[in-house]
Amino acid sequence: MANPAVEPLSKSRPYWLLIALACLVPAILDGLKAYLQSRLLGNGVTDWGDVIFSGTEWIFLGALTPITYLLASRFPLNNNKPARVVLVHIIGALTLCVGWATLGLLLGLILHRYPAQDNLLHGYLSWLLTSLPWSVFMYFTVLGCVYAFTYYREMRERETQQARLSAQLSEAKLNALRMQLHPHFLFNTLNAITVLVRDHRFDEASRMLELLSTLLRQVLQGDRAQLTTLDQEIKFVEQYLEIELVRFPDRLQVTWAIHESARDALVPEFILQPLIENAIRHGIAKRIEKGMLTVVAMIEGDQLVLMVQDDGPGYDPITAEGVGLSNTRARLATLYGSAASLEFSRADGGGTVARMRIPFKRRNQ
């Protein structure tokens, strides 16, 4: 999911106005100072021109502070070109200085006072140099406030997203457990183990119990990461399929087409199991003859493509979207936004293809 450091000025909340409006405080104080000085040093006569000039100068500065917000939104701190960001903000500070000095000169022309007295060019350059320290100081002070608030807001958003992901992962674990402990599934698994024991095939019965125990232990294990490698996800699915092979010993054939370069790709944990469970329930289980289940993983550009295909009766949009698949879509949307997709279509020659696309990223990236 892409997040700009600062929302565009037109779409952001009005918090950015607080610092601009804060310039009213020094405007009032500076105007009050000019008023008191003129009263005390001017024999009780108020120099209203000086009062207006002193207060309005700060209002001008507040009106120019959106320059800082605009540049902060276009050139955030997490930009991968720090030299460019620094240069832009130096230019921004100088632009603020020129704008502030120019407005001060125009106000001086209207009020017939410094810096618009005598030599206009000399007065402008003098006022420009006078304004420079304050302009640079105010620009980078506001910039620091913008970045600090942005970092705080993004931190809160990450915390909210992490909490949402944790809740969805817990839901996915419960859904996986619920599907695997479906009465028919549990009955058939235990029945298969009973048959193996009755036929004195103790090694196979022991293996089946180990698979069932390992599968349930992995689903129930807490404090797991949101993402795992595709290789680990495949190992989990293989255990699930070994148990399903006992249910359909003569009706299920599994083919794996996993590109080696994709094995260390990061994928959401338990993301393949709902697709495979869906293919077996709505595809293989509805066939009388032997069925084929194909699992494919490959890299296309900057995306990891995962496909689960069966040769059952075909795609049924009414039955295809169960709880597990709905949860899968929600997790993909939360983790990757519009960069991920999950689509179902009819396979050539019959059956259903579930195709998932997510951004390709390795564990060490």
N, C-alpha and C positions, 0 to 999 in steps of 0.2 A: 503494500500500500504506500504512493508518492505524496509527501507532505511538505509544502513550502514552509519556510521558517516563519514567515509573517503573512497573514492573510492580506489580500489586496485591500487598499485603502477604502474602496467603495463598499466592500463586503465585510470588513472587520467590525467588531463591536466598538462602540464609541469610547473605549478606554483611552485611545490615543489622544482624545481631546483634553484629557485631564492635565497633561503637561502644558499643552498650548494655553489652556485657560489659567494655568498656574501663573502665567506671565502677568495676569491682572494684579497679582499681589505686589510684585516689585513696581508695576506701573503706578498703583495707588500710593505706595510708599515713596517712590521717587517724586511723584507729583506733590505729595504732602511735604516732602523735604524742600522742594523748590518753593512752595508756598510759604513755608515758615521762614526760609532764608530771605525771601523777598520782603516779608513783613518785618523781620528783625533787622535786616541790613538796608532796607530801602525806606526807612523812616515811615513805616506803616503802610506803604503803597505796595499793592500786590502786582507783581509782574506776571500777568496771566499767560503771556506768550511763553515764558520760561516754564510755567506749570504745565501747560498743554504739551510743549515739546518734550519735557522729561517723562511725562506719563505715556504719551503716544508712542515714543520710541520703543518701549517695552511691548506695547500692543503690536507694533510692527513685527517684532521678533516672534511673538506668539503666532502671528499669521503666517510666518515663514517656516515654522517648525514642521509642517507636513512634508517639506523637502526631505527631512530626515526619515520619516516613516516610509515615504515612497522608495527611497534608495535602500532602506533596510529590508523592505519586502522584495526588491528586485535582486539584492546582493546579500543574502544571509551569511551567517558565520560558517555554516557547514558547506559553503561553496568550495569546490575542489580547486579553485584558483585564488588563493589568499592574497597574492600580490595585487591581483586585479581588484579585489574587494577593498583593500587598503587604499589603493589609488583612487577608486571611485569615491570613497568617503572623504578623502582629502579634498578632492574636487568639490564634493558636496558642501564641505565646511567653508571653502572659499566662496562658493556660490551664495551660501547663506550670508557671508560677510558682505559681498558686493550688493546683494539685494537689500540688506539692512542699511548699509551706508547710503545707497541710492535713495531709499525712501526717506532717510533722515535728511538728505540734502534737499529733496523736494519739499519736505515739511519746513525746512529752514527758509526756503524761497518764499513759501506762503506766509510764514511768520516774520520774515525779514530779520533773521538772526543767524548766528553761527550754526552750521558751517557755510551758509550761503551768503557770506559777507565778503566784500572786497573781491579778491581774485577767486573766481568760482572754481577753477581747476585746482588751485592750491588748497582751497577749503575742502574740496571733495577728497583729494589725496590724503589730507590730514585727518579727515573724518573716517576714511577707509582704514587708515592705520590705527586710529583710536578704536574702531569697532572690531578689528581683527582678533585681539585676545578673547574678548567676550563671545564673539561669534564662534570661534573654534571651541572654546570651553562649553558653550551651550549646545553646540552641535553634538559633540561626543558625549556630553552628559545625557542628552535625550537619546542618543543612539544606544548608550549603555542601558538605559531604562527599557528601551524597546526590546533589546536582546534578552535582558533579564526576565521581562514579562513573558516573552515568547518561549524561553526555555522552561519557565514554570508551567505555562499552559501546555506545552508539548509533553512535559513530564507527567502532568495529570492525565492527559489523553492516553499516554502509554500505559499508565497504571490502570485506567479504565478498560483499555483494550486487553491488557493482560488478564484482568479479572474475568472479562467476557470469554476469553479463550480458555481459561481454566475451567469455567463452568461448562463450556461446550465440550472440552475434552472429557470431563467427568460424565457428561451425557453420552458421549460416544462410547465410553467404556461400559456404561450401563446398558446401552443399546446392543453392543456386541455380546455382552453376557446374556442379555435377555434372548437374543436370537439363537445363541449357542445352547442355551438351556431350555429352548422350546421343547415341550413335552415329547413330541415325536422324535426330535433329534436326540434327546437324552435317552429315551426308550430304545431307539435303534442302536445307539452307541453301546449301552449296557447289554442289550440283547446280543450284539456282535461279540462283545467280550465273553458273554456266557457261552456262546457257541464255540469260541476258540478254546475255552477251558474244558468244555465237554468233549471236544475232539483232542484233548491233551496237547494243544498247541500253546503251551504255557509262555513261550518266549514272545509270541505275537500278542497274546493277551496282556502280558506285562508291558509290552511296548505301547499298546492302546491305552492302558491306564496311565502310563507316563505322559503320553501326548495330551490326554484329557486333563491331567493334573497341571502340566506345564502351561497349557492354554488358559485354564482358569486362573492360575497364579499370575500370569502376565497381564491378564485383563484387570485383575483386582489390585495389582501392585500400584501403590500411590507414589506421589512426588516424581512423576516422570516428565521428561521434556515434551514440549509441544511438537517438536520435529524429531524425526529419526531418519537414518539412512534407508534408502530403498532396499539395500541388502538385508537389513534387519526386518523391515516390513515383509519382505518375501519369505524370510524364515518363519515369521509368525503365520503367514498365510499357508505355507507348506504344512505346518502342523495341523491347521484347520482342515486342509484338504486331505491329509492322511486319514483323518477321522471320517470325512465324507466318503472317501474311497471304500471304507468298510460298509457304508450304507448302500453304495452303488458299485459293488466290485466288478460287475460286468457291464455297467452302463455309463461309466465315467472315465474318460481319458483326458489327462491334463498335458498340455504342451506349453513350454516356457520359451519365450523369445526375448530374453533380457540382454540388451547391449551392455558389455562390460563397462563402458564409459559412464553408464547411467547408475551403476550400483552404489556409488558413494553420493548420489544426489540426495538432498534433504527433501523429505515428504512428511506431511502430517501423519502422526501415528494412527493406526487402525483405519487408514483411508482406503485400502484395497479390499478389506474383508467385506464391507457392505456390497460392493460391486460383484464380488465372487459369490456371495450368499444369494444375491438377487439373480445371478445367472443360473445357479443351480436350482433354486426354487421355481423360477418361472421359465427356465429353459430345459435343463437336463432332466429334472424330475418329471416333466410332462412327456418325455419320450419313452417309447417302449424299447426301442433298440438302443445301441450304444451311442452315447453323445460325446462330443468333443468340446472341451473348455480350453481356450487359448488365452494366455496372459502375455502381453507385449509391453516392453518399456524401451523407449528410444529417445534420443535428443534431436530436436529440430530447431536449429538456430539457438535462441536463448530460452527455449521452453523444453520441459520434460513432458513427454507424451506417454500416458499409461492407458492401455486398452485391455478390456476384458470382453472376449467374444465367445458366444455359445452357438450351437446349431439347433436350438430348440424351435418352437413354433413361430418365433418372431417377436418384435417389439410391440408391447401393449402399454400405451401411455396411462391406462387406468390402474394397472397393477404394478407398473414399474416404479412409481414414486411412493415407496413406503417410508417408514420412520427413519430407517437407516440412511436412505438416499437423501431425504430432506435434511437430515443432520449433516450429511456430507457436503451438500450445497452450502449450508449456512457456515460451516467451518471454512470452506474455500473462500467464500465471500469475505469473511472476517480476516483471514490471513493474507489474502492476496487482492481483494477487491475485484476490479474488472480484469485483472491480469490472469485470472484463472477461469476455467470453464469446465462444465461437465455436460456432455451431450450423449443422447441415445439415438441409434439409427438401426435400420434393418441391414443385416449382413448380406453380401452377395451369396446367393445360393440358399438363403434362409438363415434364421437365427437373429441374434441381437448383438450389436457392438456398443459397449459403453466406452466413451473416449474422454479422458480427462487431460487437461493441459494446465500446468502450473509453471511459474518461473523456475528455470534451472539454476540451482545453487548448490555448491558442494559444502561439505561440513567445515572445511578449513577456510572458507571465504567469509 
